[in-house]
């Protein structure tokens, strides 16, 4: 019986779920022949046994084609359809809430949970007029729905956010500057352990009840306040040291 291979020819024919499955296999196995067979199994929709019985020249050609797709840097995908629903890229990243920015910043580099970031960037379109549209409010519980999204949208949005984040870091150097103080403990270990929770603690004044409300504020508003608080604290510390000289 002849089995037909569905070889993807465009990046949008590969889903995030397939990509995550393949990446997890590569992390746990270094055998190139096994990885090639799994690549064909996952992306072409055949059994692993069938893939291992293919001619080596065919395997090389097919996996080479897929690898070329996976290293593409496509233009930003603004909209796509998934499971019968049209999704749109967040119209204005500067309009994100602090909670959205934190989830996006935390999970864009995490292949195991990349769907969390995608759930921030792409949401169902509520209304649309020509090229303008409104998307649903962010709902963290929709993360698993993003596993079926096309990889061209995943890759292009990651590059787009990376450039956007570079601009944000440049606008708020007080918040993102690196410190070498106590490199093997203390400051850096504390920051690594608690991450964004430090910022939430500062903004809430240590009141855990207020944290949820703070995450719903615009992130630029929160970043400006954090930058002000840090500069104010450093100024007060310098003035205090002068008094005791």
Order of alpha helices (4+ residues) and beta strands (2+ residues): alpha-alpha-alpha-alpha-beta-beta-alpha-alpha-beta-beta-alpha-alpha-alpha-alpha-alpha-alpha
